[in-house]
Amino acid sequence: MKTQRLELTFPEKLIKKPVLYDLVKAYDVVPNIRRANVDEKFGWIVLEISGEEKVLEQAFAYLEDLGIDIEHLDTFVE
């Protein structure tokens, strides 16, 4: 299992969507929200996310397809 720390930046159209819930259900990853700031027009989350490497890559592609910007902050190996 691999863990990565990310900063996700959400566009306004996704602020009220359950993106992390959908991500967990679809890809069986484990999120750990470290920090977040969300208002009516903009949101960001610093997230540690764990899962198999191939599944994480698929999850990241899903987030990017939604229009979420992903910045990889660092990588941990467990």
PDB file as gemmi writes it, atoms N, CA and C in Angstrom:
CRYST1    1.000    1.000    1.000  90.00  90.00  90.00 P 1                      
ATOM      1  N   MET A   1       0.848  -1.168   0.000  1.00  0.00           N  
ATOM      2  CA  MET A   1       0.000   0.000   0.000  1.00  0.00           C  
ATOM      3  C   MET A   1       0.901   1.240   0.000  1.00  0.00           C  
ATOM      4  N   LYS A   2       0.459   2.245  -0.717  1.00  0.00           N  
ATOM      5  CA  LYS A   2       1.218   3.476  -0.865  1.00  0.00           C  
ATOM      6  C   LYS A   2       0.369   4.637  -0.340  1.00  0.00           C  
ATOM      7  N   THR A   3       1.027   5.624   0.242  1.00  0.00           N  
ATOM      8  CA  THR A   3       0.337   6.822   0.708  1.00  0.00           C  
ATOM      9  C   THR A   3       0.968   8.037   0.061  1.00  0.00           C  
ATOM     10  N   GLN A   4       0.120   8.937  -0.434  1.00  0.00           N  
ATOM     11  CA  GLN A   4       0.602  10.185  -1.013  1.00  0.00           C  
ATOM     12  C   GLN A   4      -0.124  11.354  -0.377  1.00  0.00           C  
ATOM     13  N   ARG A   5       0.597  12.461  -0.236  1.00  0.00           N  
ATOM     14  CA  ARG A   5      -0.023  13.693   0.253  1.00  0.00           C  
ATOM     15  C   ARG A   5      -0.245  14.608  -0.943  1.00  0.00           C  
ATOM     16  N   LEU A   6      -1.466  15.103  -1.061  1.00  0.00           N  
ATOM     17  CA  LEU A   6      -1.875  15.917  -2.204  1.00  0.00           C  
ATOM     18  C   LEU A   6      -2.533  17.194  -1.715  1.00  0.00           C  
ATOM     19  N   GLU A   7      -2.505  18.200  -2.577  1.00  0.00           N  
ATOM     20  CA  GLU A   7      -3.388  19.349  -2.385  1.00  0.00           C  
ATOM     21  C   GLU A   7      -4.343  19.353  -3.566  1.00  0.00           C  
ATOM     22  N   LEU A   8      -5.631  19.262  -3.276  1.00  0.00           N  
ATOM     23  CA  LEU A   8      -6.665  19.263  -4.296  1.00  0.00           C  
ATOM     24  C   LEU A   8      -7.335  20.627  -4.304  1.00  0.00           C  
ATOM     25  N   THR A   9      -7.483  21.212  -5.490  1.00  0.00           N  
ATOM     26  CA  THR A   9      -8.166  22.489  -5.635  1.00  0.00           C  
ATOM     27  C   THR A   9      -9.424  22.271  -6.458  1.00  0.00           C  
ATOM     28  N   PHE A  10     -10.556  22.603  -5.867  1.00  0.00           N  
ATOM     29  CA  PHE A  10     -11.862  22.338  -6.470  1.00  0.00           C  
ATOM     30  C   PHE A  10     -12.416  23.571  -7.162  1.00  0.00           C  
ATOM     31  N   PRO A  11     -12.958  23.401  -8.382  1.00  0.00           N  
ATOM     32  CA  PRO A  11     -13.660  24.509  -9.018  1.00  0.00           C  
ATOM     33  C   PRO A  11     -15.039  24.694  -8.374  1.00  0.00           C  
ATOM     34  N   GLU A  12     -15.616  25.847  -8.595  1.00  0.00           N  
ATOM     35  CA  GLU A  12     -16.902  26.193  -7.985  1.00  0.00           C  
ATOM     36  C   GLU A  12     -17.981  25.145  -8.260  1.00  0.00           C  
ATOM     37  N   LYS A  13     -18.013  24.604  -9.473  1.00  0.00           N  
ATOM     38  CA  LYS A  13     -19.079  23.658  -9.831  1.00  0.00           C  
ATOM     39  C   LYS A  13     -19.054  22.372  -8.999  1.00  0.00           C  
ATOM     40  N   LEU A  14     -17.928  22.068  -8.325  1.00  0.00           N  
ATOM     41  CA  LEU A  14     -17.822  20.829  -7.554  1.00  0.00           C  
ATOM     42  C   LEU A  14     -17.905  21.029  -6.043  1.00  0.00           C  
ATOM     43  N   ILE A  15     -18.060  22.254  -5.591  1.00  0.00           N  
ATOM     44  CA  ILE A  15     -18.031  22.544  -4.160  1.00  0.00           C  
ATOM     45  C   ILE A  15     -19.089  21.750  -3.386  1.00  0.00           C  
ATOM     46  N   LYS A  16     -20.256  21.577  -3.928  1.00  0.00           N  
ATOM     47  CA  LYS A  16     -21.338  20.888  -3.209  1.00  0.00           C  
ATOM     48  C   LYS A  16     -21.461  19.409  -3.551  1.00  0.00           C  
ATOM     49  N   LYS A  17     -20.530  18.882  -4.357  1.00  0.00           N  
ATOM     50  CA  LYS A  17     -20.570  17.471  -4.743  1.00  0.00           C  
ATOM     51  C   LYS A  17     -19.792  16.621  -3.734  1.00  0.00           C  
ATOM     52  N   PRO A  18     -20.230  15.383  -3.488  1.00  0.00           N  
ATOM     53  CA  PRO A  18     -19.529  14.501  -2.545  1.00  0.00           C  
ATOM     54  C   PRO A  18     -18.350  13.780  -3.226  1.00  0.00           C  
ATOM     55  N   VAL A  19     -17.373  14.548  -3.664  1.00  0.00           N  
ATOM     56  CA  VAL A  19     -16.273  14.012  -4.466  1.00  0.00           C  
ATOM     57  C   VAL A  19     -15.470  12.965  -3.694  1.00  0.00           C  
ATOM     58  N   LEU A  20     -15.103  13.241  -2.454  1.00  0.00           N  
ATOM     59  CA  LEU A  20     -14.306  12.265  -1.696  1.00  0.00           C  
ATOM     60  C   LEU A  20     -15.093  10.999  -1.410  1.00  0.00           C  
ATOM     61  N   TYR A  21     -16.359  11.128  -1.117  1.00  0.00           N  
ATOM     62  CA  TYR A  21     -17.203   9.950  -0.915  1.00  0.00           C  
ATOM     63  C   TYR A  21     -17.219   9.095  -2.182  1.00  0.00           C  
ATOM     64  N   ASP A  22     -17.450   9.735  -3.325  1.00  0.00           N  
ATOM     65  CA  ASP A  22     -17.472   9.004  -4.596  1.00  0.00           C  
ATOM     66  C   ASP A  22     -16.127   8.351  -4.875  1.00  0.00           C  
ATOM     67  N   LEU A  23     -15.036   9.039  -4.546  1.00  0.00           N  
ATOM     68  CA  LEU A  23     -13.695   8.507  -4.761  1.00  0.00           C  
ATOM     69  C   LEU A  23     -13.463   7.240  -3.935  1.00  0.00           C  
ATOM     70  N   VAL A  24     -13.852   7.285  -2.677  1.00  0.00           N  
ATOM     71  CA  VAL A  24     -13.687   6.132  -1.791  1.00  0.00           C  
ATOM     72  C   VAL A  24     -14.520   4.956  -2.271  1.00  0.00           C  
ATOM     73  N   LYS A  25     -15.761   5.204  -2.638  1.00  0.00           N  
ATOM     74  CA  LYS A  25     -16.648   4.132  -3.093  1.00  0.00           C  
ATOM     75  C   LYS A  25     -16.157   3.494  -4.394  1.00  0.00           C  
ATOM     76  N   ALA A  26     -15.676   4.314  -5.324  1.00  0.00           N  
ATOM     77  CA  ALA A  26     -15.285   3.813  -6.643  1.00  0.00           C  
ATOM     78  C   ALA A  26     -13.912   3.149  -6.642  1.00  0.00           C  
ATOM     79  N   TYR A  27     -12.982   3.636  -5.812  1.00  0.00           N  
ATOM     80  CA  TYR A  27     -11.591   3.172  -5.912  1.00  0.00           C  
ATOM     81  C   TYR A  27     -11.056   2.507  -4.656  1.00  0.00           C  
ATOM     82  N   ASP A  28     -11.861   2.413  -3.607  1.00  0.00           N  
ATOM     83  CA  ASP A  28     -11.459   1.737  -2.379  1.00  0.00           C  
ATOM     84  C   ASP A  28     -10.124   2.277  -1.851  1.00  0.00           C  
ATOM     85  N   VAL A  29     -10.015   3.603  -1.792  1.00  0.00           N  
ATOM     86  CA  VAL A  29      -8.835   4.255  -1.229  1.00  0.00           C  
ATOM     87  C   VAL A  29      -9.191   4.778   0.163  1.00  0.00           C  
ATOM     88  N   VAL A  30      -8.163   5.104   0.938  1.00  0.00           N  
ATOM     89  CA  VAL A  30      -8.370   5.599   2.297  1.00  0.00           C  
ATOM     90  C   VAL A  30      -7.904   7.053   2.357  1.00  0.00           C  
ATOM     91  N   PRO A  31      -8.831   7.999   2.530  1.00  0.00           N  
ATOM     92  CA  PRO A  31      -8.444   9.405   2.619  1.00  0.00           C  
ATOM     93  C   PRO A  31      -8.239   9.839   4.072  1.00  0.00           C  
ATOM     94  N   ASN A  32      -7.335  10.768   4.266  1.00  0.00           N  
ATOM     95  CA  ASN A  32      -7.129  11.384   5.567  1.00  0.00           C  
ATOM     96  C   ASN A  32      -6.992  12.887   5.311  1.00  0.00           C  
ATOM     97  N   ILE A  33      -8.022  13.646   5.636  1.00  0.00           N  
ATOM     98  CA  ILE A  33      -8.003  15.090   5.394  1.00  0.00           C  
ATOM     99  C   ILE A  33      -7.132  15.741   6.466  1.00  0.00           C  
ATOM    100  N   ARG A  34      -6.077  16.422   6.013  1.00  0.00           N  
ATOM    101  CA  ARG A  34      -5.142  17.073   6.930  1.00  0.00           C  
ATOM    102  C   ARG A  34      -5.479  18.546   7.142  1.00  0.00           C  
ATOM    103  N   ARG A  35      -5.956  19.194   6.085  1.00  0.00           N  
ATOM    104  CA  ARG A  35      -6.393  20.592   6.152  1.00  0.00           C  
ATOM    105  C   ARG A  35      -7.399  20.811   5.040  1.00  0.00           C  
ATOM    106  N   ALA A  36      -8.238  21.805   5.208  1.00  0.00           N  
ATOM    107  CA  ALA A  36      -9.200  22.121   4.156  1.00  0.00           C  
ATOM    108  C   ALA A  36      -9.734  23.529   4.345  1.00  0.00           C  
ATOM    109  N   ASN A  37     -10.147  24.104   3.248  1.00  0.00           N  
ATOM    110  CA  ASN A  37     -10.823  25.394   3.265  1.00  0.00           C  
ATOM    111  C   ASN A  37     -11.806  25.391   2.097  1.00  0.00           C  
ATOM    112  N   VAL A  38     -13.070  25.547   2.413  1.00  0.00           N  
ATOM    113  CA  VAL A  38     -14.107  25.521   1.389  1.00  0.00           C  
ATOM    114  C   VAL A  38     -15.064  26.678   1.639  1.00  0.00           C  
ATOM    115  N   ASP A  39     -15.342  27.435   0.582  1.00  0.00           N  
ATOM    116  CA  ASP A  39     -16.395  28.445   0.681  1.00  0.00           C  
ATOM    117  C   ASP A  39     -17.335  28.255  -0.505  1.00  0.00           C  
ATOM    118  N   GLU A  40     -18.146  29.223  -0.811  1.00  0.00           N  
ATOM    119  CA  GLU A  40     -19.168  29.056  -1.847  1.00  0.00           C  
ATOM    120  C   GLU A  40     -18.610  28.974  -3.262  1.00  0.00           C  
ATOM    121  N   LYS A  41     -17.403  29.501  -3.485  1.00  0.00           N  
ATOM    122  CA  LYS A  41     -16.882  29.570  -4.842  1.00  0.00           C  
ATOM    123  C   LYS A  41     -15.570  28.835  -5.066  1.00  0.00           C  
ATOM    124  N   PHE A  42     -14.940  28.374  -3.998  1.00  0.00           N  
ATOM    125  CA  PHE A  42     -13.597  27.813  -4.137  1.00  0.00           C  
ATOM    126  C   PHE A  42     -13.330  26.880  -2.964  1.00  0.00           C  
ATOM    127  N   GLY A  43     -12.541  25.858  -3.198  1.00  0.00           N  
ATOM    128  CA  GLY A  43     -12.170  24.967  -2.113  1.00  0.00           C  
ATOM    129  C   GLY A  43     -10.844  24.278  -2.368  1.00  0.00           C  
ATOM    130  N   TRP A  44     -10.143  23.974  -1.297  1.00  0.00           N  
ATOM    131  CA  TRP A  44      -8.927  23.173  -1.384  1.00  0.00           C  
ATOM    132  C   TRP A  44      -8.858  22.240  -0.189  1.00  0.00           C  
ATOM    133  N   ILE A  45      -8.186  21.118  -0.409  1.00  0.00           N  
ATOM    134  CA  ILE A  45      -8.003  20.112   0.638  1.00  0.00           C  
ATOM    135  C   ILE A  45      -6.575  19.605   0.557  1.00  0.00           C  
ATOM    136  N   VAL A  46      -5.897  19.529   1.702  1.00  0.00           N  
ATOM    137  CA  VAL A  46      -4.640  18.790   1.791  1.00  0.00           C  
ATOM    138  C   VAL A  46      -5.035  17.418   2.306  1.00  0.00           C  
ATOM    139  N   LEU A  47      -4.702  16.417   1.519  1.00  0.00           N  
ATOM    140  CA  LEU A  47      -5.226  15.071   1.722  1.00  0.00           C  
ATOM    141  C   LEU A  47      -4.099  14.059   1.664  1.00  0.00           C  
ATOM    142  N   GLU A  48      -4.055  13.148   2.629  1.00  0.00           N  
ATOM    143  CA  GLU A  48      -3.223  11.960   2.500  1.00  0.00           C  
ATOM    144  C   GLU A  48      -4.150  10.864   2.004  1.00  0.00           C  
ATOM    145  N   ILE A  49      -3.723  10.175   0.968  1.00  0.00           N  
ATOM    146  CA  ILE A  49      -4.570   9.137   0.392  1.00  0.00           C  
ATOM    147  C   ILE A  49      -3.744   7.860   0.231  1.00  0.00           C  
ATOM    148  N   SER A  50      -4.323   6.737   0.665  1.00  0.00           N  
ATOM    149  CA  SER A  50      -3.619   5.459   0.650  1.00  0.00           C  
ATOM    150  C   SER A  50      -4.364   4.452  -0.209  1.00  0.00           C  
ATOM    151  N   GLY A  51      -3.584   3.591  -0.869  1.00  0.00           N  
ATOM    152  CA  GLY A  51      -4.147   2.526  -1.685  1.00  0.00           C  
ATOM    153  C   GLY A  51      -3.061   1.895  -2.524  1.00  0.00           C  
ATOM    154  N   GLU A  52      -3.446   0.922  -3.303  1.00  0.00           N  
ATOM    155  CA  GLU A  52      -2.496   0.294  -4.219  1.00  0.00           C  
ATOM    156  C   GLU A  52      -2.100   1.304  -5.293  1.00  0.00           C  
ATOM    157  N   GLU A  53      -0.851   1.251  -5.740  1.00  0.00           N  
ATOM    158  CA  GLU A  53      -0.336   2.266  -6.661  1.00  0.00           C  
ATOM    159  C   GLU A  53      -1.175   2.397  -7.935  1.00  0.00           C  
ATOM    160  N   LYS A  54      -1.557   1.296  -8.526  1.00  0.00           N  
ATOM    161  CA  LYS A  54      -2.361   1.345  -9.755  1.00  0.00           C  
ATOM    162  C   LYS A  54      -3.727   1.996  -9.495  1.00  0.00           C  
ATOM    163  N   VAL A  55      -4.324   1.677  -8.364  1.00  0.00           N  
ATOM    164  CA  VAL A  55      -5.620   2.243  -8.004  1.00  0.00           C  
ATOM    165  C   VAL A  55      -5.495   3.747  -7.739  1.00  0.00           C  
ATOM    166  N   LEU A  56      -4.405   4.158  -7.081  1.00  0.00           N  
ATOM    167  CA  LEU A  56      -4.188   5.582  -6.846  1.00  0.00           C  
ATOM    168  C   LEU A  56      -4.082   6.339  -8.163  1.00  0.00           C  
ATOM    169  N   GLU A  57      -3.368   5.772  -9.113  1.00  0.00           N  
ATOM    170  CA  GLU A  57      -3.247   6.420 -10.425  1.00  0.00           C  
ATOM    171  C   GLU A  57      -4.616   6.579 -11.081  1.00  0.00           C  
ATOM    172  N   GLN A  58      -5.461   5.566 -10.975  1.00  0.00           N  
ATOM    173  CA  GLN A  58      -6.815   5.650 -11.529  1.00  0.00           C  
ATOM    174  C   GLN A  58      -7.637   6.707 -10.790  1.00  0.00           C  
ATOM    175  N   ALA A  59      -7.486   6.771  -9.478  1.00  0.00           N  
ATOM    176  CA  ALA A  59      -8.212   7.752  -8.678  1.00  0.00           C  
ATOM    177  C   ALA A  59      -7.775   9.169  -9.040  1.00  0.00           C  
ATOM    178  N   PHE A  60      -6.478   9.370  -9.254  1.00  0.00           N  
ATOM    179  CA  PHE A  60      -5.985  10.696  -9.637  1.00  0.00           C  
ATOM    180  C   PHE A  60      -6.520  11.093 -11.006  1.00  0.00           C  
ATOM    181  N   ALA A  61      -6.566  10.152 -11.931  1.00  0.00           N  
ATOM    182  CA  ALA A  61      -7.117  10.439 -13.263  1.00  0.00           C  
ATOM    183  C   ALA A  61      -8.596  10.826 -13.156  1.00  0.00           C  
ATOM    184  N   TYR A  62      -9.332  10.140 -12.295  1.00  0.00           N  
ATOM    185  CA  TYR A  62     -10.745  10.460 -12.067  1.00  0.00           C  
ATOM    186  C   TYR A  62     -10.897  11.896 -11.572  1.00  0.00           C  
ATOM    187  N   LEU A  63     -10.095  12.278 -10.587  1.00  0.00           N  
ATOM    188  CA  LEU A  63     -10.168  13.633 -10.043  1.00  0.00           C  
ATOM    189  C   LEU A  63      -9.838  14.674 -11.105  1.00  0.00           C  
ATOM    190  N   GLU A  64      -8.806  14.421 -11.886  1.00  0.00           N  
ATOM    191  CA  GLU A  64      -8.431  15.357 -12.951  1.00  0.00           C  
ATOM    192  C   GLU A  64      -9.534  15.467 -13.999  1.00  0.00           C  
ATOM    193  N   ASP A  65     -10.167  14.342 -14.326  1.00  0.00           N  
ATOM    194  CA  ASP A  65     -11.271  14.362 -15.295  1.00  0.00           C  
ATOM    195  C   ASP A  65     -12.447  15.212 -14.794  1.00  0.00           C  
ATOM    196  N   LEU A  66     -12.620  15.273 -13.480  1.00  0.00           N  
ATOM    197  CA  LEU A  66     -13.675  16.111 -12.902  1.00  0.00           C  
ATOM    198  C   LEU A  66     -13.336  17.597 -12.975  1.00  0.00           C  
ATOM    199  N   GLY A  67     -12.063  17.914 -13.170  1.00  0.00           N  
ATOM    200  CA  GLY A  67     -11.644  19.312 -13.206  1.00  0.00           C  
ATOM    201  C   GLY A  67     -10.948  19.767 -11.938  1.00  0.00           C  
ATOM    202  N   ILE A  68     -10.545  18.820 -11.103  1.00  0.00           N  
ATOM    203  CA  ILE A  68      -9.841  19.129  -9.862  1.00  0.00           C  
ATOM    204  C   ILE A  68      -8.349  19.187 -10.150  1.00  0.00           C  
ATOM    205  N   ASP A  69      -7.702  20.268  -9.705  1.00  0.00           N  
ATOM    206  CA  ASP A  69      -6.252  20.393  -9.837  1.00  0.00           C  
ATOM    207  C   ASP A  69      -5.595  19.608  -8.711  1.00  0.00           C  
ATOM    208  N   ILE A  70      -4.557  18.829  -9.067  1.00  0.00           N  
ATOM    209  CA  ILE A  70      -3.855  18.013  -8.086  1.00  0.00           C  
ATOM    210  C   ILE A  70      -2.397  18.451  -8.029  1.00  0.00           C  
ATOM    211  N   GLU A  71      -1.938  18.750  -6.821  1.00  0.00           N  
ATOM    212  CA  GLU A  71      -0.515  19.006  -6.606  1.00  0.00           C  
ATOM    213  C   GLU A  71       0.005  17.932  -5.667  1.00  0.00           C  
ATOM    214  N   HIS A  72       0.990  17.152  -6.120  1.00  0.00           N  
ATOM    215  CA  HIS A  72       1.590  16.110  -5.299  1.00  0.00           C  
ATOM    216  C   HIS A  72       2.599  16.770  -4.361  1.00  0.00           C  
ATOM    217  N   LEU A  73       2.337  16.710  -3.065  1.00  0.00           N  
ATOM    218  CA  LEU A  73       3.197  17.386  -2.098  1.00  0.00           C  
ATOM    219  C   LEU A  73       4.382  16.524  -1.686  1.00  0.00           C  
ATOM    220  N   ASP A  74       4.170  15.269  -1.421  1.00  0.00           N  
ATOM    221  CA  ASP A  74       5.247  14.319  -1.144  1.00  0.00           C  
ATOM    222  C   ASP A  74       4.673  12.914  -1.160  1.00  0.00           C  
ATOM    223  N   THR A  75       5.566  11.933  -1.086  1.00  0.00           N  
ATOM    224  CA  THR A  75       5.142  10.541  -1.160  1.00  0.00           C  
ATOM    225  C   THR A  75       5.692   9.798   0.063  1.00  0.00           C  
ATOM    226  N   PHE A  76       4.899   8.916   0.635  1.00  0.00           N  
ATOM    227  CA  PHE A  76       5.318   8.076   1.725  1.00  0.00           C  
ATOM    228  C   PHE A  76       5.165   6.631   1.286  1.00  0.00           C  
ATOM    229  N   VAL A  77       6.031   5.766   1.737  1.00  0.00           N  
ATOM    230  CA  VAL A  77       5.882   4.340   1.467  1.00  0.00           C  
ATOM    231  C   VAL A  77       5.700   3.643   2.807  1.00  0.00           C  
ATOM    232  N   GLU A  78       4.649   2.858   2.907  1.00  0.00           N  
ATOM    233  CA  GLU A  78       4.370   2.141   4.162  1.00  0.00           C  
ATOM    234  C   GLU A  78       4.670   0.675   4.000  1.00  0.00           C  
TER     235      GLU A  78                                                      
END                                                                             
